[in-house]
Structure formats: C-alpha cells, structure tokens
C-alpha cells in the first residue's frame, strides 16, 4: 500500500497540487484502502465507504473531502 501512496503523491506533485491537497488525498485514499482491504476495490466498496463517512460527518463535509 505504501508504494501506491508514494506513486499517488508523486503524481499529485507533478500536477502541482498544494501540499494540503496532497495531504488530504493521501489521507482519504489510505483510509479507503484500509476500509476496502477485505471487501475489494470496486464501486460497491466506494459507496459503502462514502456512506460510512456520511454517518460520521456532515454530508457536505464528506463531499468536499473526497472530491
């Protein structure tokens, strides 16, 4: 997983994303990958992850965090 996150960070740096954006993207991708470990990475697990996050936080917050 760490290699994937490093690749993502490198790509985000190449397209000149801010340090805060990179930090946020890495955080949520890592959180999703941990969540989907046993479920697999697919559309269903993405929806489950977003639904789980919405139950913990305001939907508009989740929307801005994952977009």
FIPA-747501 format. One record per residue: residue in one letter; x, y, z of N, C-alpha, C, O, CB in turn. Coordinates in steps of 0.1 Angstrom, whole numbers, plus 5000, padded with zeros to 4 digits. Glycine has a CB too. Example, Ala and Ser with C-alpha at 12.3 -4.5 7.8 and 13.67 -1.06 7.14 Angstrom:
% residues 2
A513249435078512349555078513249675078514249675085511349555090;S512849785071513749895071512950005079513450115080514149945057;
***
This chain:
% residues 67
X500849885000500050005000500950135000500550224993499150005012;X502050125007502850245008503450284994503550404991504050215018;X503750184986504250214973503150294964503550384957504650094966;X501950244966500850314958500650454963500450544955499550234960;X500750474976500550614981501750704977501550824974500550604997;X502950654976504050724971503850764957504250874953505350644973;X503350674949503150704935502050814933502250904925502650574927;X501050804941499950904941500551044945500251144938498850864951;X501351044955501951164960502851224949502751344946502851144972;X503651144942504451194931503651254920503951354915505351074926;X502551184916501751234905501051364909500951454901500651124902;X500651374921499951504926500951614926500651734923499351484940;X502251584930503251684930503551734915503751854913504551634936;X503551634906503851664892502751764886503151854879503851544884;X501551744890500451834885500351954894499352034893499151764884;X501251974903501352104911500252124921499752234922501452214902;X499752014927498752024938499452094950500652074952498051894941;X498652154958499152214970499452104980498951994979498052314976;X500352144990500752045000499451995008499451885011501752105009;X498552085010497352055018496451955010495951865015496552175021;X496351984997495551894988496251754988495551654989495451944974;X497551744986498251614986498051544999497751424999499751644984;X498151615010497951555024496551495025496351385030498251665035;X495551575020494151535021493951415012493251315017493251645017;X494351415000494251304991494851174996494251064996494751334977;X496051185001496751075007496051015019495850895020498251105011;X495551105027494751065039493550975035493350875041494351185047;X492751035026491550965022491750835014491050735015490651055015;X492750835005493050714998493550605007493150495006494150744987;X494350645017494850545027493650495035493550365037495950605036;X492850585039491650545047490750445039490250355045490850665052;X490550485027489650395018490350255016489650155017489450465005;X491650255013492350125011492250035023492049915022493750155007;X492350095035492250025047490849965049490649855053492650105060;X489850055045488450015046488149895036487449805040487550135043;X488649905024488349815014489249685014489049605005488449885000;X490149675023491149565023490449425021490849355013491849565036;X489349405029488749275028487549275018487049165014488249235042;X487049395015485949405006486349404991485549374982485149535009;X487549444988488049464975487749604970486949674976487349364965;X488549644960488349784955487449774943487749724932489749844950;X486249824945485149824935484149934938484250004948484549684934;X483249954929482250054931481450044944481150134950481250064919;X481049914947480349894959481049934972480449994981479949744960;X482349904972483149944984483350094985483350144996484449864984;X483450154974483550304974482250364980482250454988483750364959;X481050314975479850364980479650334995479150425003478650304973;X480050214999480050185014480850275022480450325033480450035016;X482050305017483050395024482450535025482450595036484350405016;X481850585014481250725015480150725024479950815032480850765001;X479250625024478150615033478550605047477950675056477250485030;X479650535050480150525064480650665068480450705080481350425065;X481350735060481850865063480750965065480851045074482750915052;X479650955057478551045059477851025072477351125078477551025047;X477850905077477250875090478050945102477450975112477150725093;X479350965099480151025110480251175109480551245119481550965109;X480051225097480251365094479151425086478351345080481651395087;X479051555085478051615076478351585062479451585057478151775078;X477251545054477451505040478251615032478951575023476151485034;X477951745034478751835026480251835029481051865021478151975029;X480551805042481951795046482651675038483651685033482151775061;X481951565039482451445032482551465017483551435011481451325035;X481651535011481651564997482851644993483551614984480351634993;X483151745001484351834998485651765001486651784995484251965006;X485651675011486851605015487251495004488451475002486651535028;X486251434998486551324989486651364974486951284966485551214990;X486251484971486251534957487551594953487751634942485151624955;
***
